[in-house]
Structure formats: C-alpha cells, structure tokens
Amino acid sequence: MVLSSSSEQAIVSPTSKRNRLSILAGIGTLLVLGVVIFGIYSLFFAGVNPGPSFLEELRAGTIKESDIRSVEILQLDSGGGGPFFESDN
C-alpha cells in the first residue's frame, strides 16, 4: 500500500515515546539534584570565611587601640541561643 504525501501521518512508536520520556525524566532528575546541591552549598558553605578574628587583628597591629571607639559586650541567651546587648536585660 502506497500513501500519498497528503495522507501520510507521522507514526511514533511506543519505544521512541519511552525513550523521550526517559530522557526528560533524566534531565528533570539532574535539574532537581543540581538545585538541591546548590541549596546545600549556599546554606552551609557559601560565605563561610575563617578569617582572622578581631583579637588576632588587634594583636597583629592591624587595628590600633586608638581606632576603637566603643566596646559592647554581648551575652549568650541560653533560652533563645542568640546574643543580645547587655542593656537589654
């Protein structure tokens, strides 16, 4: 049987549909995995800088005592876990 060009229809086999769906599922999985890895990186690792502390800079002479205008002492709040000003007691 010969079909004319006007009556030809694109026949897509079920295996090619499964292959396309598998490729799309793989791309989707990689995309989700990338988002999860980026989220973990940005939450736990990005911005973490183990640079010198204030006391190390003061001892090294980078910050001079004359540059310090005031010192505010923070106290750890054992209930909430965050520091607050001593005057907030």
N, CA, C and O atoms as CSV, one atom per row, in Angstrom:
chain,resi,resn,atom,element,x,y,z
A,1,MET,N,N,0.842,-1.163,0.000
A,1,MET,CA,C,0.000,0.000,0.000
A,1,MET,C,C,0.894,1.234,0.000
A,1,MET,O,O,1.823,1.330,0.802
A,2,VAL,N,N,0.626,2.151,-0.870
A,2,VAL,CA,C,1.415,3.360,-1.014
A,2,VAL,C,C,0.551,4.534,-0.588
A,2,VAL,O,O,-0.572,4.709,-1.061
A,3,LEU,N,N,1.105,5.339,0.323
A,3,LEU,CA,C,0.360,6.512,0.788
A,3,LEU,C,C,0.834,7.733,0.032
A,3,LEU,O,O,2.022,7.891,-0.251
A,4,SER,N,N,-0.103,8.578,-0.285
A,4,SER,CA,C,0.301,9.829,-0.938
A,4,SER,C,C,0.867,10.769,0.120
A,4,SER,O,O,0.682,10.553,1.318
A,5,SER,N,N,1.546,11.795,-0.325
A,5,SER,CA,C,2.187,12.714,0.613
A,5,SER,C,C,1.173,13.493,1.440
A,5,SER,O,O,1.495,13.935,2.543
A,6,SER,N,N,-0.036,13.670,0.937
A,6,SER,CA,C,-1.049,14.415,1.691
A,6,SER,C,C,-1.679,13.570,2.788
A,6,SER,O,O,-2.172,14.118,3.773
A,7,SER,N,N,-1.675,12.264,2.645
A,7,SER,CA,C,-2.320,11.418,3.638
A,7,SER,C,C,-1.335,10.739,4.584
A,7,SER,O,O,-1.737,9.920,5.410
A,8,GLU,N,N,-0.041,11.072,4.470
A,8,GLU,CA,C,0.938,10.467,5.365
A,8,GLU,C,C,0.803,11.052,6.764
A,8,GLU,O,O,0.590,12.253,6.930
A,9,GLN,N,N,0.924,10.225,7.727
A,9,GLN,CA,C,0.869,10.660,9.113
A,9,GLN,C,C,2.160,10.239,9.800
A,9,GLN,O,O,2.737,9.194,9.497
A,10,ALA,N,N,2.591,11.067,10.720
A,10,ALA,CA,C,3.794,10.720,11.470
A,10,ALA,C,C,3.436,9.639,12.467
A,10,ALA,O,O,2.577,9.826,13.329
A,11,ILE,N,N,4.101,8.519,12.341
A,11,ILE,CA,C,3.845,7.406,13.244
A,11,ILE,C,C,4.996,7.369,14.248
A,11,ILE,O,O,6.163,7.217,13.885
A,12,VAL,N,N,4.631,7.513,15.514
A,12,VAL,CA,C,5.626,7.491,16.583
A,12,VAL,C,C,5.468,6.177,17.319
A,12,VAL,O,O,4.400,5.869,17.848
A,13,SER,N,N,6.523,5.421,17.345
A,13,SER,CA,C,6.453,4.124,18.006
A,13,SER,C,C,6.465,4.310,19.521
A,13,SER,O,O,6.992,5.304,20.020
A,14,PRO,N,N,5.893,3.366,20.249
A,14,PRO,CA,C,5.884,3.465,21.716
A,14,PRO,C,C,7.273,3.476,22.330
A,14,PRO,O,O,7.479,4.072,23.387
A,15,THR,N,N,8.234,2.819,21.675
A,15,THR,CA,C,9.586,2.811,22.236
A,15,THR,C,C,10.239,4.185,22.134
A,15,THR,O,O,10.980,4.579,23.035
A,16,SER,N,N,9.977,4.926,21.050
A,16,SER,CA,C,10.558,6.264,20.945
A,16,SER,C,C,9.911,7.209,21.950
A,16,SER,O,O,10.572,8.119,22.450
A,17,LYS,N,N,8.626,7.008,22.254
A,17,LYS,CA,C,7.969,7.815,23.294
A,17,LYS,C,C,8.605,7.533,24.650
A,17,LYS,O,O,8.859,8.455,25.425
A,18,ARG,N,N,8.865,6.249,24.937
A,18,ARG,CA,C,9.500,5.886,26.198
A,18,ARG,C,C,10.908,6.457,26.285
A,18,ARG,O,O,11.332,6.911,27.348
A,19,ASN,N,N,11.634,6.435,25.166
A,19,ASN,CA,C,12.985,6.999,25.163
A,19,ASN,C,C,12.942,8.498,25.439
A,19,ASN,O,O,13.754,9.011,26.210
A,20,ARG,N,N,12.013,9.194,24.822
A,20,ARG,CA,C,11.887,10.636,25.056
A,20,ARG,C,C,11.524,10.923,26.509
A,20,ARG,O,O,12.074,11.832,27.131
A,21,LEU,N,N,10.592,10.138,27.041
A,21,LEU,CA,C,10.193,10.332,28.439
A,21,LEU,C,C,11.349,10.014,29.390
A,21,LEU,O,O,11.515,10.676,30.414
A,22,SER,N,N,12.137,9.009,29.052
A,22,SER,CA,C,13.291,8.672,29.896
A,22,SER,C,C,14.319,9.792,29.875
A,22,SER,O,O,14.899,10.126,30.908
A,23,ILE,N,N,14.546,10.369,28.706
A,23,ILE,CA,C,15.496,11.477,28.602
A,23,ILE,C,C,14.986,12.679,29.388
A,23,ILE,O,O,15.753,13.312,30.114
A,24,LEU,N,N,13.703,13.001,29.252
A,24,LEU,CA,C,13.132,14.122,30.002
A,24,LEU,C,C,13.171,13.860,31.510
A,24,LEU,O,O,13.442,14.773,32.290
A,25,ALA,N,N,12.905,12.628,31.920
A,25,ALA,CA,C,12.974,12.292,33.343
A,25,ALA,C,C,14.401,12.416,33.857
A,25,ALA,O,O,14.616,12.882,34.975
A,26,GLY,N,N,15.372,12.006,33.058
A,26,GLY,CA,C,16.776,12.142,33.455
A,26,GLY,C,C,17.198,13.597,33.586
A,26,GLY,O,O,17.894,13.967,34.531
A,27,ILE,N,N,16.772,14.422,32.631
A,27,ILE,CA,C,17.086,15.847,32.700
A,27,ILE,C,C,16.422,16.484,33.917
A,27,ILE,O,O,17.033,17.298,34.610
A,28,GLY,N,N,15.187,16.113,34.170
A,28,GLY,CA,C,14.481,16.632,35.345
A,28,GLY,C,C,15.152,16.216,36.641
A,28,GLY,O,O,15.255,17.012,37.574
A,29,THR,N,N,15.607,14.979,36.701
A,29,THR,CA,C,16.298,14.488,37.894
A,29,THR,C,C,17.605,15.234,38.111
A,29,THR,O,O,17.929,15.603,39.240
A,30,LEU,N,N,18.363,15.458,37.036
A,30,LEU,CA,C,19.607,16.214,37.152
A,30,LEU,C,C,19.353,17.655,37.581
A,30,LEU,O,O,20.118,18.219,38.363
A,31,LEU,N,N,18.282,18.244,37.070
A,31,LEU,CA,C,17.935,19.611,37.449
A,31,LEU,C,C,17.583,19.699,38.934
A,31,LEU,O,O,18.048,20.601,39.632
A,32,VAL,N,N,16.773,18.775,39.410
A,32,VAL,CA,C,16.400,18.759,40.834
A,32,VAL,C,C,17.633,18.506,41.695
A,32,VAL,O,O,17.805,19.152,42.729
A,33,LEU,N,N,18.478,17.593,41.291
A,33,LEU,CA,C,19.702,17.307,42.032
A,33,LEU,C,C,20.607,18.535,42.079
A,33,LEU,O,O,21.206,18.823,43.115
A,34,GLY,N,N,20.710,19.251,40.978
A,34,GLY,CA,C,21.505,20.473,40.948
A,34,GLY,C,C,20.963,21.533,41.884
A,34,GLY,O,O,21.732,22.214,42.562
A,35,VAL,N,N,19.648,21.679,41.930
A,35,VAL,CA,C,19.032,22.660,42.836
A,35,VAL,C,C,19.280,22.274,44.290
A,35,VAL,O,O,19.572,23.138,45.117
A,36,VAL,N,N,19.169,20.998,44.608
A,36,VAL,CA,C,19.402,20.534,45.979
A,36,VAL,C,C,20.863,20.754,46.374
A,36,VAL,O,O,21.139,21.218,47.481
A,37,ILE,N,N,21.794,20.428,45.487
A,37,ILE,CA,C,23.216,20.629,45.793
A,37,ILE,C,C,23.519,22.109,45.962
A,37,ILE,O,O,24.250,22.486,46.877
A,38,PHE,N,N,22.971,22.955,45.095
A,38,PHE,CA,C,23.187,24.391,45.224
A,38,PHE,C,C,22.595,24.915,46.529
A,38,PHE,O,O,23.199,25.769,47.178
A,39,GLY,N,N,21.433,24.422,46.920
A,39,GLY,CA,C,20.815,24.831,48.176
A,39,GLY,C,C,21.657,24.447,49.378
A,39,GLY,O,O,21.844,25.255,50.287
A,40,ILE,N,N,22.161,23.243,49.393
A,40,ILE,CA,C,23.018,22.798,50.500
A,40,ILE,C,C,24.296,23.631,50.539
A,40,ILE,O,O,24.742,24.034,51.613
A,41,TYR,N,N,24.881,23.887,49.378
A,41,TYR,CA,C,26.101,24.694,49.324
A,41,TYR,C,C,25.842,26.108,49.849
A,41,TYR,O,O,26.612,26.629,50.656
A,42,SER,N,N,24.753,26.719,49.386
A,42,SER,CA,C,24.500,28.104,49.796
A,42,SER,C,C,24.115,28.205,51.266
A,42,SER,O,O,24.371,29.235,51.890
A,43,LEU,N,N,23.512,27.173,51.832
A,43,LEU,CA,C,23.135,27.214,53.245
A,43,LEU,C,C,24.310,26.956,54.175
A,43,LEU,O,O,24.427,27.601,55.217
A,44,PHE,N,N,25.176,26.028,53.815
A,44,PHE,CA,C,26.199,25.588,54.753
A,44,PHE,C,C,27.629,26.025,54.432
A,44,PHE,O,O,28.463,26.101,55.334
A,45,PHE,N,N,27.925,26.313,53.165
A,45,PHE,CA,C,29.312,26.567,52.809
A,45,PHE,C,C,29.575,27.962,52.257
A,45,PHE,O,O,30.655,28.505,52.485
A,46,ALA,N,N,28.651,28.549,51.556
A,46,ALA,CA,C,28.872,29.862,50.951
A,46,ALA,C,C,28.948,30.924,52.035
A,46,ALA,O,O,28.140,30.932,52.964
A,47,GLY,N,N,29.894,31.796,51.917
A,47,GLY,CA,C,30.025,32.887,52.874
A,47,GLY,C,C,30.772,32.530,54.140
A,47,GLY,O,O,30.988,33.393,54.990
A,48,VAL,N,N,31.171,31.280,54.285
A,48,VAL,CA,C,31.922,30.890,55.468
A,48,VAL,C,C,33.371,31.304,55.248
A,48,VAL,O,O,34.045,30.799,54.350
A,49,ASN,N,N,33.829,32.209,56.061
A,49,ASN,CA,C,35.185,32.715,55.907
A,49,ASN,C,C,35.897,32.593,57.246
A,49,ASN,O,O,35.624,33.367,58.164
A,50,PRO,N,N,36.791,31.647,57.368
A,50,PRO,CA,C,37.507,31.510,58.633
A,50,PRO,C,C,38.652,32.516,58.735
A,50,PRO,O,O,39.792,32.145,59.012
A,51,GLY,N,N,38.340,33.778,58.512
A,51,GLY,CA,C,39.358,34.818,58.553
A,51,GLY,C,C,39.782,35.128,59.973
A,51,GLY,O,O,39.263,34.547,60.926
A,52,PRO,N,N,40.725,36.043,60.113
A,52,PRO,CA,C,41.232,36.383,61.441
A,52,PRO,C,C,40.165,37.056,62.301
A,52,PRO,O,O,39.316,37.796,61.804
A,53,SER,N,N,40.229,36.786,63.571
A,53,SER,CA,C,39.277,37.387,64.486
A,53,SER,C,C,39.730,38.797,64.861
A,53,SER,O,O,40.833,39.217,64.512
A,54,PHE,N,N,38.889,39.503,65.557
A,54,PHE,CA,C,39.188,40.860,65.986
A,54,PHE,C,C,40.420,40.881,66.888
A,54,PHE,O,O,41.284,41.747,66.752
A,55,LEU,N,N,40.492,39.923,67.807
A,55,LEU,CA,C,41.630,39.880,68.724
A,55,LEU,C,C,42.937,39.603,67.988
A,55,LEU,O,O,43.969,40.180,68.331
A,56,GLU,N,N,42.911,38.732,66.986
A,56,GLU,CA,C,44.125,38.461,66.209
A,56,GLU,C,C,44.572,39.711,65.453
A,56,GLU,O,O,45.768,39.989,65.363
A,57,GLU,N,N,43.620,40.459,64.914
A,57,GLU,CA,C,43.949,41.697,64.201
A,57,GLU,C,C,44.513,42.738,65.172
A,57,GLU,O,O,45.429,43.481,64.821
A,58,LEU,N,N,43.973,42.791,66.380
A,58,LEU,CA,C,44.439,43.744,67.384
A,58,LEU,C,C,45.870,43.396,67.819
A,58,LEU,O,O,46.712,44.282,67.960
A,59,ARG,N,N,46.136,42.099,68.031
A,59,ARG,CA,C,47.476,41.667,68.433
A,59,ARG,C,C,48.494,41.872,67.320
A,59,ARG,O,O,49.656,42.173,67.592
A,60,ALA,N,N,48.069,41.712,66.070
A,60,ALA,CA,C,48.986,41.874,64.946
A,60,ALA,C,C,49.288,43.346,64.662
A,60,ALA,O,O,50.251,43.656,63.961
A,61,GLY,N,N,48.486,44.237,65.193
A,61,GLY,CA,C,48.721,45.657,64.988
A,61,GLY,C,C,47.984,46.239,63.806
A,61,GLY,O,O,48.153,47.417,63.493
A,62,THR,N,N,47.166,45.435,63.141
A,62,THR,CA,C,46.386,45.936,62.017
A,62,THR,C,C,45.360,46.958,62.491
A,62,THR,O,O,45.138,47.979,61.840
A,63,ILE,N,N,44.741,46.674,63.626
A,63,ILE,CA,C,43.809,47.606,64.258
A,63,ILE,C,C,44.522,48.188,65.475
A,63,ILE,O,O,45.007,47.452,66.334
A,64,LYS,N,N,44.577,49.483,65.536
A,64,LYS,CA,C,45.240,50.140,66.665
A,64,LYS,C,C,44.215,50.423,67.759
A,64,LYS,O,O,43.025,50.579,67.483
A,65,GLU,N,N,44.680,50.488,68.985
A,65,GLU,CA,C,43.779,50.738,70.108
A,65,GLU,C,C,43.100,52.094,69.980
A,65,GLU,O,O,41.980,52.269,70.461
A,66,SER,N,N,43.748,53.042,69.350
A,66,SER,CA,C,43.149,54.368,69.183
A,66,SER,C,C,41.992,54.355,68.183
A,66,SER,O,O,41.179,55.278,68.165
A,67,ASP,N,N,41.915,53.309,67.347
A,67,ASP,CA,C,40.820,53.197,66.376
A,67,ASP,C,C,39.524,52.703,67.014
A,67,ASP,O,O,38.454,52.856,66.424
A,68,ILE,N,N,39.599,52.118,68.197
A,68,ILE,CA,C,38.421,51.561,68.871
A,68,ILE,C,C,37.713,52.681,69.620
A,68,ILE,O,O,38.300,53.318,70.495
A,69,ARG,N,N,36.456,52.920,69.278
A,69,ARG,CA,C,35.689,53.989,69.913
A,69,ARG,C,C,34.815,53.466,71.055
A,69,ARG,O,O,34.638,54.156,72.059
A,70,SER,N,N,34.273,52.268,70.917
A,70,SER,CA,C,33.468,51.698,71.988
A,70,SER,C,C,33.494,50.181,71.882
A,70,SER,O,O,33.754,49.621,70.817
A,71,VAL,N,N,33.222,49.537,72.992
A,71,VAL,CA,C,33.148,48.080,73.044
A,71,VAL,C,C,31.829,47.725,73.699
A,71,VAL,O,O,31.533,48.178,74.805
A,72,GLU,N,N,31.040,46.913,73.015
A,72,GLU,CA,C,29.762,46.462,73.559
A,72,GLU,C,C,29.872,44.974,73.831
A,72,GLU,O,O,30.193,44.193,72.935
A,73,ILE,N,N,29.608,44.589,75.056
A,73,ILE,CA,C,29.718,43.200,75.478
A,73,ILE,C,C,28.389,42.501,75.214
A,73,ILE,O,O,27.335,42.994,75.615
A,74,LEU,N,N,28.438,41.358,74.541
A,74,LEU,CA,C,27.252,40.564,74.273
A,74,LEU,C,C,27.225,39.377,75.216
A,74,LEU,O,O,28.264,38.840,75.600
A,75,GLN,N,N,26.037,38.986,75.574
A,75,GLN,CA,C,25.858,37.834,76.450
A,75,GLN,C,C,25.010,36.817,75.698
A,75,GLN,O,O,24.036,37.187,75.043
A,76,LEU,N,N,25.369,35.541,75.786
A,76,LEU,CA,C,24.622,34.494,75.101
A,76,LEU,C,C,23.338,34.211,75.863
A,76,LEU,O,O,23.363,33.933,77.062
A,77,ASP,N,N,22.219,34.285,75.162
A,77,ASP,CA,C,20.921,33.970,75.755
A,77,ASP,C,C,20.727,32.461,75.670
A,77,ASP,O,O,20.543,31.921,74.580
A,78,SER,N,N,20.766,31.788,76.793
A,78,SER,CA,C,20.677,30.328,76.776
A,78,SER,C,C,19.305,29.843,76.329
A,78,SER,O,O,19.187,28.719,75.841
A,79,GLY,N,N,18.274,30.651,76.480
A,79,GLY,CA,C,16.937,30.237,76.047
A,79,GLY,C,C,16.765,30.341,74.545
A,79,GLY,O,O,16.313,29.397,73.897
A,80,GLY,N,N,17.133,31.513,73.979
A,80,GLY,CA,C,16.938,31.716,72.556
A,80,GLY,C,C,18.151,31.358,71.729
A,80,GLY,O,O,18.030,31.102,70.531
A,81,GLY,N,N,19.327,31.334,72.350
A,81,GLY,CA,C,20.529,30.959,71.647
A,81,GLY,C,C,21.242,32.088,70.946
A,81,GLY,O,O,22.346,31.890,70.439
A,82,GLY,N,N,20.646,33.275,70.899
A,82,GLY,CA,C,21.290,34.371,70.201
A,82,GLY,C,C,21.819,35.417,71.154
A,82,GLY,O,O,21.292,35.563,72.257
A,83,PRO,N,N,22.849,36.151,70.759
A,83,PRO,CA,C,23.385,37.197,71.626
A,83,PRO,C,C,22.472,38.413,71.637
A,83,PRO,O,O,21.734,38.664,70.685
A,84,PHE,N,N,22.535,39.151,72.713
A,84,PHE,CA,C,21.775,40.406,72.823
A,84,PHE,C,C,22.627,41.392,73.596
A,84,PHE,O,O,23.594,41.009,74.254
A,85,PHE,N,N,22.269,42.649,73.515
A,85,PHE,CA,C,23.028,43.664,74.234
A,85,PHE,C,C,22.819,43.515,75.731
A,85,PHE,O,O,21.731,43.156,76.181
A,86,GLU,N,N,23.855,43.789,76.491
A,86,GLU,CA,C,23.791,43.692,77.936
A,86,GLU,C,C,22.721,44.618,78.494
A,86,GLU,O,O,22.096,44.307,79.509
A,87,SER,N,N,22.506,45.749,77.842
A,87,SER,CA,C,21.491,46.701,78.313
A,87,SER,C,C,20.069,46.189,78.104
A,87,SER,O,O,19.132,46.767,78.653
A,88,ASP,N,N,19.881,45.131,77.332
A,88,ASP,CA,C,18.539,44.588,77.082
A,88,ASP,C,C,18.041,43.695,78.219
A,88,ASP,O,O,16.906,43.221,78.157
A,89,ASN,N,N,18.832,43.453,79.236
A,89,ASN,CA,C,18.414,42.571,80.345
A,89,ASN,C,C,17.213,43.107,81.046
A,89,ASN,O,O,16.729,42.496,81.998
